[in-house]
Amino acid sequence: MTTLKEQRICGRHFTTRDISLIQEVVSTCSRINRTELARTVCELLDWKRPGGGLKARECRDLLERLERQGVLRLPEKQVPGCTVPRKSQRPASDDQPYTALSGSVEAFTPLQVQLVTTSQQRQLFRDLISRYHYLGYAMPFGARLQYLVYVSRPRCQVVGCVQFSSPAWRMKVRDQWIGWDDATRQRGLQQIVNNSRFLVLADIRNLASAMLSFVLDCMAGHWQERYGVLPLLVETLVDQQRYHGGCYRAANWIVLGQTSGRGRMDRANQRNGAAVKTVMVYPLVKDAVGRLRQGD
């Protein structure tokens, strides 16, 4: 194995600990492209321009240098082509709901869960999230899985979208609940998955909790298949000014507390308390906390 060496590029010094973290990110997120890897590394190491933008181009240079040195192996370069905007949002008209379905979820089960893999599915997922989710669609940093949820009666149609992505790098209430120090968190972080988007498109009673149940039944296996890591815990952040998180509570998610309200990109602590979220988690295996605490 190649010995890790400190690096310096574009005025930034990277310690061997930084390089070890970069190795971990590249290894864990091997299915995403080089640009997304660079963005993920920039975010985790807080490598930004004076105006706040990520130094993704410089980081790609660093990643490719490390590959030449034998420190890591990057995914193949993609063929140049059309790229999707990182952020898109198209507000829905209040008088034009996506579907008129209503009633109890028992009348529509079993639900059909489809992992998004094709370009048509990706486009549908982006369009629905952009149009109907209050945060809009944003290309997630790092690893991700996206799902479309369908009912088959009275006809097959989409009733929900669910997205999982890489976890928050640091989150005080979560890290204290697990009992992590910095070193153990670095080893175990990739065994946590973040439920970063959840969208229900029909006024069907108990549909939200049913969607969570159906999707979580298959998510861990899909995540391990794609990224080579078996997740032990799922986390989510609920905007307490908008939602109570009732579907998560009904599905036995654990409420840990609140975030500081800064947001993951507020490194200068300028937005403390501006967007407080309720932190909820759901263990996927027995003794998930113990295993995460040990860094297994």
C-alpha positions in Angstrom: 0.0 0.0 0.0 1.3 3.5 -0.9 2.5 5.5 2.1 0.4 8.6 2.7 2.3 11.9 2.3 1.2 15.4 3.1 0.2 17.4 0.0 0.1 21.1 -0.9 -1.9 22.5 -3.8 -3.2 25.9 -4.6 -2.0 27.3 -1.2 -3.9 24.6 0.8 -1.9 22.1 3.0 -3.4 18.6 3.4 -2.3 16.5 6.3 -2.0 12.7 6.2 -5.3 12.7 8.1 -6.9 14.7 5.3 -5.6 12.3 2.7 -6.9 9.3 4.7 -10.3 10.9 4.7 -10.1 11.5 1.0 -9.2 7.9 0.5 -12.3 6.9 2.6 -14.6 9.1 0.6 -13.4 7.9 -2.8 -13.6 4.3 -1.7 -17.0 4.5 -0.2 -18.5 6.7 -3.0 -16.9 4.8 -5.9 -20.0 4.9 -8.0 -20.3 8.7 -8.3 -18.4 10.8 -10.8 -15.2 12.8 -10.3 -17.0 16.1 -10.0 -19.3 14.9 -7.3 -16.3 13.3 -5.5 -14.5 16.7 -5.6 -17.5 18.5 -4.3 -17.9 16.0 -1.5 -14.3 16.3 -0.4 -14.4 20.1 -0.6 -17.4 20.2 1.7 -16.0 17.8 4.2 -12.6 19.7 4.4 -14.2 23.1 4.1 -12.2 24.0 1.0 -13.9 27.1 -0.4 -13.3 30.3 -2.3 -13.5 33.6 -0.6 -17.0 34.0 -1.9 -18.1 30.7 -0.4 -18.0 28.5 -3.5 -16.4 25.1 -3.4 -13.0 24.7 -5.0 -14.1 21.7 -6.9 -11.8 22.2 -9.9 -8.7 22.5 -7.7 -9.9 19.4 -5.7 -10.2 17.4 -8.9 -6.6 18.2 -9.6 -5.7 17.0 -6.2 -7.6 13.8 -6.6 -6.0 13.1 -10.0 -2.5 13.8 -8.4 -3.3 11.3 -5.6 -4.4 8.7 -8.2 -1.1 9.2 -10.1 0.8 8.6 -6.8 -1.1 5.3 -6.3 -3.0 6.6 -3.2 -6.4 6.0 -4.6 -8.3 5.0 -7.7 -10.9 7.3 -9.3 -13.9 6.4 -11.4 -13.4 6.6 -15.1 -13.9 10.0 -16.7 -17.3 10.7 -18.1 -17.9 11.6 -21.7 -18.6 15.3 -22.0 -22.2 16.1 -22.4 -25.3 17.7 -20.9 -25.1 18.2 -17.2 -28.0 18.7 -14.8 -28.2 21.9 -12.8 -27.4 21.3 -9.1 -30.5 23.1 -7.9 -33.9 23.4 -9.5 -37.3 24.3 -8.2 -40.6 24.9 -10.0 -43.4 25.8 -7.5 -46.6 23.8 -8.0 -49.9 25.5 -8.5 -52.1 25.1 -5.5 -55.1 24.3 -7.6 -53.4 21.6 -9.6 -52.4 18.7 -7.3 -50.4 15.9 -8.7 -53.0 13.2 -8.1 -56.6 13.2 -6.8 -56.2 9.8 -5.1 -57.6 9.7 -1.5 -58.7 7.2 1.0 -56.8 4.7 3.2 -53.5 3.2 2.3 -54.9 -0.3 2.7 -56.9 0.2 -0.4 -53.7 0.7 -2.5 -51.2 -1.7 -1.0 -48.9 -3.4 -1.6 -47.0 -0.4 -2.9 -44.4 -0.8 -5.6 -40.9 0.6 -5.0 -38.6 1.3 -7.9 -35.0 2.2 -7.5 -34.1 5.0 -9.9 -31.7 3.7 -12.4 -32.7 4.9 -15.9 -32.6 8.3 -17.4 -36.4 8.4 -17.7 -36.7 7.6 -14.0 -34.1 10.2 -13.1 -35.9 12.8 -15.1 -39.3 12.0 -13.5 -37.7 12.1 -10.0 -36.1 15.4 -10.6 -39.3 16.9 -12.1 -41.4 15.8 -9.2 -39.0 16.9 -6.5 -38.4 20.3 -8.3 -42.1 20.9 -8.6 -43.6 19.6 -5.4 -40.9 19.6 -2.7 -40.5 22.8 -0.8 -36.6 22.5 -1.0 -36.7 21.7 -4.7 -34.2 19.3 -6.3 -30.5 19.6 -5.6 -27.9 17.1 -6.7 -26.8 15.5 -3.4 -23.2 15.4 -2.4 -21.6 12.0 -2.2 -23.4 8.7 -2.4 -27.2 8.6 -3.2 -30.1 6.3 -3.9 -33.4 7.6 -5.2 -36.8 5.8 -5.3 -40.1 6.2 -7.0 -43.1 4.7 -5.1 -46.2 3.6 -7.1 -49.7 2.3 -6.4 -51.1 -0.2 -8.9 -54.8 0.5 -8.3 -56.9 1.8 -9.9 -54.0 2.2 -12.2 -50.2 2.3 -11.9 -49.1 5.8 -10.9 -46.4 7.5 -8.8 -47.5 8.6 -5.3 -44.1 9.4 -3.7 -40.4 10.0 -4.0 -37.7 9.1 -1.5 -34.0 10.0 -1.6 -31.1 8.8 0.6 -27.6 10.3 0.5 -24.4 10.7 2.4 -24.8 11.6 6.1 -24.0 14.9 7.7 -20.3 15.1 8.5 -20.9 16.4 12.0 -24.1 16.7 14.0 -23.8 17.3 17.7 -26.9 15.5 19.0 -26.3 12.5 16.8 -22.6 12.2 17.6 -23.3 12.6 21.3 -26.1 10.0 21.2 -23.8 7.5 19.5 -20.8 8.4 21.8 -18.4 9.2 19.0 -15.1 10.9 19.2 -13.6 12.3 16.0 -11.6 9.2 15.1 -14.4 6.8 15.6 -16.8 9.0 13.7 -14.5 9.0 10.8 -14.4 5.2 10.7 -18.1 4.7 11.1 -19.7 7.7 9.4 -20.3 5.9 6.1 -22.5 3.4 7.9 -25.1 6.1 8.4 -27.4 7.2 5.5 -29.4 10.4 5.3 -33.0 10.5 4.2 -32.5 13.8 2.4 -35.8 14.0 0.5 -39.3 12.6 1.2 -42.2 13.6 -0.9 -45.8 12.3 -0.7 -47.9 13.1 -3.8 -51.4 11.8 -2.7 -53.8 12.5 0.1 -53.9 8.9 1.2 -54.1 8.2 4.9 -51.0 6.6 6.4 -49.3 6.6 2.9 -46.2 8.4 4.3 -45.4 5.8 7.0 -46.2 2.9 4.6 -43.7 4.4 2.0 -41.0 4.6 4.7 -41.6 1.0 5.6 -41.5 -0.3 2.1 -38.5 1.7 1.0 -36.4 0.9 4.1 -37.0 -2.8 3.6 -34.9 -2.7 0.4 -32.6 0.4 0.9 -29.9 -1.3 3.0 -29.4 -4.0 0.4 -29.3 -1.6 -2.5 -26.8 0.7 -0.6 -24.5 -2.2 0.1 -24.7 -3.5 -3.5 -23.9 -0.1 -4.9 -21.4 1.3 -2.4 -20.0 -1.8 -0.6 -21.1 -0.6 2.8 -24.0 -2.0 4.9 -25.8 1.0 6.6 -26.6 0.6 10.3 -28.6 3.8 10.9 -30.8 6.2 8.9 -31.0 9.8 9.9 -33.3 12.6 8.8 -33.7 16.3 9.5 -37.3 17.7 9.8 -37.9 21.4 9.5 -39.8 22.1 12.7 -41.3 25.3 11.4 -43.1 23.3 8.7 -43.6 19.7 10.0 -44.0 17.7 13.1 -42.5 14.6 11.6 -45.6 12.6 12.4 -44.9 9.8 9.8 -41.4 9.2 11.2 -42.7 9.2 14.8 -45.4 6.7 13.8 -42.8 4.5 12.2 -40.8 4.4 15.5 -38.0 6.8 14.5 -36.1 8.1 17.5 -36.1 11.9 18.2 -32.6 13.0 19.2 -33.1 16.7 19.5 -32.4 19.8 17.4 -29.7 21.1 15.2 -28.0 24.4 15.8 -29.8 25.8 12.7 -26.6 26.7 10.9 -26.8 24.3 8.0 -24.1 22.1 6.8 -22.3 24.8 4.7 -22.3 27.5 7.4 -18.7 27.1 8.7 -18.4 30.7 9.9 -21.4 30.2 12.3 -23.2 33.1 10.7 -26.7 31.5 10.6 -26.9 30.0 14.1 -30.6 29.3 14.9 -31.8 30.4 11.4 -33.0 27.0 10.3 -33.5 24.7 13.2 -34.2 21.0 12.3 -35.4 18.1 14.4 -33.0 15.2 14.2 -34.5 11.8 14.0 -32.8 8.4 13.5 -33.9 4.8 12.7 -31.6 1.8 13.5 -31.6 -0.7 10.7 -29.9 -3.5 12.7 -29.9 -4.6 16.3 -27.3 -2.8 18.5 -26.7 -0.2 15.7 -25.4 2.3 18.3 -23.0 -0.2 19.8 -21.5 -1.1 16.5 -21.2 2.5 15.4 -19.6 3.4 18.7 -17.0 0.7 18.2 -16.4 1.8 14.6 -17.1 -1.7 13.2 
